[in-house]
Amino acid sequence: MTWFQRPPLTAEEVEKNAPLDIPPDEVAKFSEEEWYAKAYRGEDAPQLTLRAVLMGSFLGFFLSFTNLYIGLKTGWHLGVALTACILSYALWQVMLAMKLAKTPMTILENNCMQSTASAAGYSTGGTFVSALAALLMLSQTVDNPDGLHQPLWVYVVWTFFLAMLGVVLAIPMKRNMINSERLKFPSGTAAAATLQSLYSEGATALKKARVLMWAALTSAGWKILISLNVVSKQVLDPVTKEPMTNDAGQELTNNVPLLPSTTKPFDSILPTNGEVIDRETGAVTREALPSDWTIKLDSDPIMIAAGMLVGLRICLWMAIGGLVLAYVLGPMGMGMEATDLKGNKIWGTTHPGRAWKEIGIWFGVPIMVASGLLSFAFQWKTIVRAIKGFAGGGGKDQSNEAPAEVPGNWFLWGFLIAGTGVVGTAHYAFGIPIKYGLIAVLLTFLLALVACRATGESDITPTGAMGKIMQLTFGVLMPQSTTANLMSAGITAGAASSSADLLTDLKSGYLLGANPKRQFIAQFLGIFVGTAATVFGFYLLVPDVWAMVPKTLADGTLQQPEFPAPAAQAWKAVAQVFELGLENMHPMHRTAIYYGLGLGTLIILLEKFLPQFKKWLPSATGIGLGMVLPFYYPLAMLIGAIIAEVWNNKGKESADNYLVPVSAGVIAGVSIIGVIVAILNTLLFANVT
């Protein structure tokens, strides 16, 4: 089989490769034999063409920034396949109109395109918003206050081999989960339906593309106004309000944007709550304003767009969790003094602006850990089906020929190469013994199997639960090594999400009659550009640890981080519990862990046994995230969720057509221009102090 095919060059060839007459929902009901007879387009149908892979790589490179950006903001990953399909179709129509392309891209070419884009934009970024970001935070010491990045080669090799491992792990699962059991993989089914509609309703598709592009351009322009540091501002002494100078007598200045990134309208509306205390003297400096507890209005539209996609229930409970932190837990922690094992004074909360990182994390993370693991445990039937299915218990004899399937030796060689790369990098870069690296890779195969089935049945990939299982495992095997704890869990989380992503794309191709071997190659090729984009983006967006943790500035104000990285905060917290032990923690933090575990367990039990009331029950994910984010993020997401809810109620057809393009456009515009702004702020507008 040749890798790249020749695209259709004539109108007749384009017509020959038109979409199936059978809609995807009908193909979904076919047996494997019926699929080969009625849906499969054959070995020679153009799909893996150079132009498809180049378009997917181009879009995937930029869309990878959207997932890295939103992942560092919220801890979530957003699928990029639908956005890539819409953009690819629209861009190709423009190229045809400008005579830059001779023939339209076929539906199967676009399917391969979205596989490449999805691999680049989705499956390579997970490790940076979780394990690697947590590792950077743990590297912060008195001697290295900025933290220490891993060497470039570590980021590149680790990301590439993790994504490759995930892709090859999906090979032996595909035929059973998609061909035989016909699991839904809802996102893959939606992508197939989107592609089918693009080719039957071209005018509507172009309208969606225009909406997406205008949303991206508008939000990008606004992001420049609130993030590009083009205005020089004096640094004033917090007491005298006089300009501050350095040892040479030069005035200290900071570069700031034209418009503020946050505003403080609630300081004049809501009551003060607690006090700001000088921890060195113990003196109360002033009453704590709502803005001190991060109760502000965020100017960045990306969180509003994220809230439009996440939904009202989770966003509402995020805001409630944040308010509980600001008005209950935070003030309690400010007054709770204790002594650590070395005799040093410690507090539950040192400053209102650090409450989300100091006390919120110890209540919010246990809620999410308990709910995630218990939800996973309640999927025991899925786990059993996954193991039985892979062991041949799926009720289907798979010994017959299947010429379109990815050969088994591709899996064996790919697993050997990727597994060796992961184990070797884990040993030489992170100090994980070879035997434990092998255990992590073997466990990853089992957990990825379960994660893929969960994705196929529910469209939810339990990446967090997979990572926590590995953190608990290595917390027992190597309890004093936070690095081993984080990076072993990162193996499972990264590979599992990559496997589920490939199977989702293969489901889309299956419904369109595509050749899975060629689609696998397209997905594999996307790993290269995705690795380059995410490594490049991570260095730019997170030049040091202060991009993810609060920092006290020269004038005494507390600067909140651009990227609170809640997923990384959660991973870091679990690793620290195993490293330090509960006895070394502040008593309030220990109590928060116990109550958080109990609340997370209770919420999932209520959802399990009272499903009819689920929409009225608290969201464990929402409360947990609300505790580990500065409040202006949950507030912005709640605003977005309310906008989406009103839009759906007032004009459902309009919302169905344009809500996702608007949200995706805003996220893409802000995140891509955010990387460019980061470059400009570093090279041209760095602070002069």
N, C-alpha and C positions, 0 to 999 in steps of 0.2 A: 504494500500500500504506500503510495507516495504521500508525502506530508501535505503539501499545498496543491490545491486544485486550480484549474483555470476557471475564472468566473464566466458567466454567460456573456456572449459578445453581440448577440443579435436579438431582435424582438421575439423571434421564434423560440430561442433558447430560454429567454426570460419567461415566456408564456408556459413553456414546458415545465418550468420549475416554480410555477405559481403555487400558492398555498393549497393544502388539501381541501377537498370539498366537504370533508367530514369535520365537524367542530371538535375542539379538544375535549369537551365533556363527554362526547360519544367515544372518542378514542380511549379515554380513560377506562371504559368498560370492557375493552377488548382483552381476550386472552393473548398470550404470547404468540400463538399460532395465527390468530386473527390479525394481530398487529403486523406480523411479517407479510401476511397476504393482502391486507387492505391499507395499511398506513405507512409502512416503511418505504422511503423514497429511493432506496437502493444505494449501492456503493459509489456510484458515479455522479449522484446529484451534487451540484456545487454547494459546498458549505464551508469547508476549511480553506478559504481563499486568503491570499496575502492581504487583500484590502480589508477583509473582515477582521483579521487579527490586528492589523495596524490601527483600524478604527477602535477596536476594543482596548488596545493598549493605550491609545491616546486618551480615550474617555476614562479608562481605569486609572491612569496616572493622576488625573485631576480629581476624580471621585474618591480616590484613596485618601486625599486630604480631608474630604468631608467626613469620612468615618473616623479618621484619626482625631480631627478637631472635635466632633460631637462626642466621641468616646472619652476624650480627656475632660470634656465638660460634664458629661452625664453618666458615663460608664456604660452607655448603650451603644450597640452597633446597628446601623440601618442598612437594609439591603439596597444595593445600587442597580440591580438588574433592570427594574422597570424604568428608572431614570435613564439608564444607558440606552435602552430600546427606543425611547421617545427621542432622545437627543440624536442618536445615530440615524434614525429615519429622517428627521428634519434636516440634519446636516447633509445627508446624501441627496435629498431633494434640492437643496441649495446648490450643491456641486453639479447636479444634473442641469440645473437652470443656467449655471455659469459655464457649462461645457467642460467642466473639470473632470467629469465622469461620463462614460459612454452609455452605461446601462444601469438600471436600478439594482440595488443589492437585494438578493432573494431573501425570502423569509428564513431559510436555513442558514444563509450567511449571517443574517442578523442574530440568529440564535447562537451561532459560534461566537459572534462579536460579543454578545452579552455574557457568555461564559468567560471570555478573556477579561472583560471589564470587571466582572464579578470577582474573579480570582485576584485581580489587581486591587480592586477597591474595597474588598471585604475580608478575604481570608488571610491577608498578610498583616493586618493592623492590630489584631486582638492582643498580641503579646505586649505591644507598646503601651496600651492603656491599662494594663493590669500588672503582670509580673515585672517587666523591665522598668516601668514607672515606679513601682514599689521599691525595686532594688536601688534606683537612684535616690529615693527619699531616705532609705536606710543608710546610704553612704554619707549622709550629712553628719559631720562631727565638728567638734570645736576646731580641730586643725583644718578641716575641709568644710567650711560653712556653706559653700555653694554646691556641695555634693560632687560626686565623680561619675561622669558618663563612662560606659563601657567603651573599649576601643571600637573603631569603625568596623573592623573585620568581624568582631563578635556579633554586633547588631546584624550585619549582612548575612553571615553564615547561619546564625541562629534563626532568623526570620525565614530564610529560604528553605532550610531543611525542615522546619516545623510545617510550613505550608505544603511542601512536597510530601511529607509523611501523611498529612491529612488527606491529600488528594489520592495517594495510592491506597490508603486504608479503605477508601470508598469503593474501590474496584470490586472486591468480592461481595460487597453488600448489594450492589446495584441490581443484579438480576432477580434476586429474591424479593427485595423490597419494592421494586418498581414493576418489573415484568410479571412476577408471580402473584404477590400479595396486593399489588396495585395500591400501595399507600398513597394518600392524597398529596402530600407535600404541597400545601396550599399556595405558598409563594411561587413555586415552580409552575403550578397550574395557572396562577394569575398571570405570570410572565408569558406563558403560551397563549392565553386568551388575549393579552395585550398585543402581542405580535400579530395574531390573527386579525385583530380589529384594525391594527395599523394598515394592513394591506387591503382591508375591505372598506375602511372609513378614513381614507387618507386626509381629507379636509379636517376632520375632527382631531386627528393626530397632530396636524400642523398647528391647530389652535392651541392644543395642550403644550406643544413645544414653545410657541410664542409666549404663552403665559409663564412657562418655566423660565425662559430666557429673560423676560422683563423683570420677574421676581428676583432673579439672580443679579441682574445689573443694578436694580434699585437698591437691594440690600448691600451689594458690594460698595456702592457709592456711600451709603450711610456708614458702613464699617470704616471706611477711610476717615470720615469726619470724627469718629469716636475713638479711633485707635492709632492713627498716624501722628507721631509726636513731632509736630512742626512748630509749636509755640514754646518759647523759652520762658520759664517761670522761676522767680526767686524762691529760695528755701528760707522760710521764716522761723525764727526761734519760737518754740511752742509757748514760752512764758512771756518774753518781752515783745514778741512779734516783730523784732528787728531782723534785717537780712543776716543770715549766717555766713561765715567765711571759713576757709580752710586755714591750715598752718601758714600758708604763704600770703594770707590776707586777701585771697581772691574770693569773691562772692560765690556761694554754692547755688547752682541752678539745676532745675529738672526740666526736661522737655515733656510737654503734655500735648494732647490732641486739641483740636479746635472746639470740640464738644465733650462734655464729661461722659464717662462710661456708665456712671450711675448718678442718680439724683436722690435727694432726701426729703420727699414730700411728707413722710410720715412722722418726722420729728415734731411737727406742729399739730399733729392730729392725735397720735397715740401717746400714752403716758410714759414717763421715764420708768426704768425698771432696773433696780440694783445700782451698783456703784462701780466706777473704774478705780482700781487700787494700784498704787505703786508697790510692786512686790518687794523691792529692795528695802523700803522704809516701812511698809505696811500702812501708809497714809492713804486716805481716800482723796483722790484728786478731783472728782466731780461725780454727779449722777450720770448713770449710763443712759444715753439717748437710744431710741429705737435703731438709728443708723449704726450705733456701736455694735448692736447685735446683728448687723448685716440686713436689717429690715429697710431695704432701699428699693428703688425702681431701676431695673437694668435697662440700659439703652440699646443693648445688642439684640437684634431681632431673631438671632438663631435659636434662642431658648423658647421664644414664642412659637416658632415654626416646629420645634421638637415637640412642644406640648400639643400642637394641632394633630400630630401623628400618634402620640402616646395615648391620649384619651383622658376624659374628665375624671374618672374614678381614681386612677393612680396620681394624677396631678393634684387633685383636691387633697388627698391624704399626704402627699409630699408637703403641701403648704401647712397642713395641720401639724405634721411632725416638726416642721421648722418652727412653728409658733410655740409648741410645747417646749422645744429646746430653748427658745429665747425668753420665755416667760416663766418656766418652771425649772428645768434641769440646769440651765446656764447660771441663773442667779444662785441656785443652791450650791453649785460648784464653786462660785466665787468666794463663798464664806467657809468652805470646808478645807481647813488646813490639816496636814498630816506630816509624818516624818518617814522618809524611806529607810532602808536597811543601813545606809551609810550615815544617817543622822541629818540629812538635808531636808529642809522644809519643801513640801510639795503641796499643790492645790488641785482641787477638782477642775477648776477653770482659772487660768491666769489672767485672761482678758476677754471681755465680751466678744470681740472679733475672732477669738480663737476657740470659742465654745464648740463650734461644729467639728473641730479637729481634736479637741481635748476631751470633751465629755460626750458629745453627740456620736462620735465614732464608736464609743464603747457601748452605747445603747442601740444605735441604728444597725451596726454591722451584725451583732448577734441576732437581731430580728430577721435580717435577710439570710443569714447562714442557717438558722433553725428552720425558717419557712422553706428555703431552697432544698435542704436535705430531706425534710419531711415530705415535701411535695414529690421529690424524686422517689422516696421510699414508697409512697402511695401508687407509684407507677410500676409496681413490681410485676404486674402482668406484662407490661411493655418490655421489662427487662427479660422476663422468661421467654417472651416471643422472639426477642432479638437473639438470644442464645440458641433457642431451638431452630430459628430460621437459618442462622449461619451454619448450624450443625446439620442442616438438611431436613429439619423438621417442619419446613414450610408447606409440606404437602404437595410438593412439585418435584418431579423427576427432572433434574437439570443436566442429565448426562447427554442429552441430544445436542446436535450441532446448533450453534447460535453465531453465525458468521459476523454479525455486526458488533458483538460484544467485545469489550476490552480483554485481550488474552491474559490468562492467568500468569504467564511468565513476566508480563509487565508489572504485575503486583509483586511478585517475588523479588525481582531485581530492584524495583523502586523501593520496596520496604527495606531491603538490605542496604541500599545506598543511603536513603533518608535516615533510617534507624542508626546506621553507623555515624552519619554526620551529626545527628542529635546527641548521641551518647558521647562522641568524641568532644564536641563543643561543650557539653555539660561538664565533662571531666576537666578539660584544660582551661576553660574560661571561668567556671563556677565552682570547681573543686568537688563535684559530685563523683564519688567512686564509681568505677565502671559497672560494678555489679548492681548498684542502685540505679544507675542510668538505664541498664537493661530492664530492671524491674519496672521503671517508669514507662518505658516504651511498650512493654508487654501489657501492662495495665491500661495504657492508652488505647490499645487495640480493642480491649473489652469495653471500655467506657465510651469510646467513639462509636462502637456498634450500638450501644444503648442510646447515645445522644442522637444518632442518625434516625433511629426508629422513632424516638420522641418527636423529632422534627417532622418526619413523615406523617405521623398521626395527628400532631397538634400545631405544627409550624413554630414550635418553641424549642430552641436548642438550649438544653440546660447546661450551658458552658460554666456558669458560676458554680453549680452543684458539682460538676465534674472536677473543677479546680479545687473546691473545698475538700472533696474526698481525698484527692492526692495530698493536699496540705495536711490533713489529719493523718494520712498514712506516713508521710515523711516526718511529721511531728513526732511520731513514735520511733521511726527508724533513725532519724538524725535530729533530735530535739533541740540541740544548741546551734544549729546552722540555719539562720534565716534565709541565706542564699539558696541552700539546697531545698528548703521548704518552698520558696517562691518558684524557682526555676523548674523543679519537678512538676509542680502544679501547672506551670506555664506550658509544659510539653502537652499535657492532656487537654487543656483549654484551647490552645492554638490548633492542635491537630483535629480535635473534635469539631470545632467550628468550621474548619476547612473541609472536612469530610462532608458535613451536613450541607455546606454550600455547593459542593460538587453534585451531590445527589439531588439537590433542589434544581440545579441547572439541567441535570440529566433527565429529570422528570419533565421539564419544559420541552427538551428535545424529543423525548419519547412521544409526547402528545402531538408533536409536529412531524413525526416520521423521520427524525434525524438519525445519523449514524453515531452511536455513542463513542466509538473509537476516535473519530475526528473531533468530537466535542471534548473528549478527555484531553486530547492534545492542545486544543484551544485553551482549556482551563489551565493546563500545565504551563503554557507559554505566558499566561497572564501573571504567574508568580514572579517572573523576572522583573517586569516593570513595577509590579506592586511592591516588591522588596526595595527597589531603588527609591520609589516615591515615599514609602513610610519611613525608611531610615532618614532620608533627606528631610522630610517633614518633621520628624521627632526632634532632630538636632535644632531645627529652626524654631519650632514652637516651644520647646523646652530646653533652652540653652543651659539652664542650671535648675537646681531644685526649687528656687524661689518662684518659678512659674507655677508650682503646685502647692506651696505652703505660704501662710501669711508672713509678712516681713515688716519689721519696724523701721521706718524711714528716719532720716536725719532730723526731721522736725518733730519726731515723736509720734506721728500718726501711724496707724497700722494699715498696711497695704494688703488687700486681699489678692489671692493669686488669680491669674488669668484662667488657669485650668485646675480646679480642685481635685480632679481625677478620683472620683469616688470608688471606682472599681479597684484602683491601686491602693487607696486608703484601706479598703476592706481586706485586701490580700496582705498588706503590711501589718494590719492589726492582728490577724490570725497568726502570722509568722512570729510576731513579737510575744504573743501569749505563750507559745511553745518555747521561745528563747529565754524569756525572763521569768516565766512562772507567775501564777496569779498572786503569790505571796509578795512579790515585788511591786505590785501595782497599788495605786491610791485606793483606799477602801471604797470611795464612791464609784470608781471605775469598776471595781470587782462587783459591786452591787448592781451597777448598770448592766453588766454582762449577764448576770443571773436573770434579772427582770426582762432583758431583751430576748434571751433564749425562751423564757416562758411565754412572753407575748407573741413571738413569732410562731411558736408551737400552737398556742391557743387559736390564733387567726386561721391557720391552715386546717386545724381540726373543725372549726366552725364552717369553713368553706367546704370541707369534705362531707360533713354530715348535715349541713343546712344549705345545699346548693341553691335552693330556690330563693334564698336571701342574699346571695353572693354580692349582688350589686349594691346592697346596703351595708355590707360588712366592711371593716377597715381593710386597706390594702397593705400587706406586709412590705412589699417592695416600695410602695409610696412612703410609708412612715419611715422606713429605714433610710431611703435616699434623702428624705427631707431633713433627717438628722445629720447627714454627713456632707451637706452642701451649704454654702452661704445662702441665706434666705432669699436673696433676690433671684436666684435661679429657680427654685420652686414657684415663686410668685410669677415670674415671667412665663413659665410653663403652664401654670394655671390659667393665665390670661389667654394663652394660645388654645388651651383645651376648651375654654368657654367660647372663644371665637368659632372653633370648629363645631361645637355643639349647636350654637345658634345658627350657623350656616347650614348644618344638616337639617335643622328643624324648619328653617325658612325657605330653603331651596335645595332639596335633596338631590335633584338631578344635576344642578350646578356644582354642588359639593362633590358628588361622585366623579364628575369630570375634571374638576380643577383644584380640589383641596390638596391632593397629593402633588401635582405639578407646582403649585404655589409654595408648599412647604419644602419640597425638594429643591426648588430654585433658590429659596432663601438660604437654606443650609449650604448648598453648593456655592452660592455667591459669597457668603460670609467666610466660609472656611478657606476657599481658594484665595480670596483677596487677603485673608488673615495671614496666610503664609507669605504673601508678597509684602504685606505691611511689616511682618516680623523681620524680613530681610532688610527693608528700608530703615526700620528703626535701629537695627544693629549696625548697618554700614554708614548711614547718613545722619541719623538723628539720635545717636547714643547720648545719654546724659553726660554733661560736662560738670564734674564736681571737683 
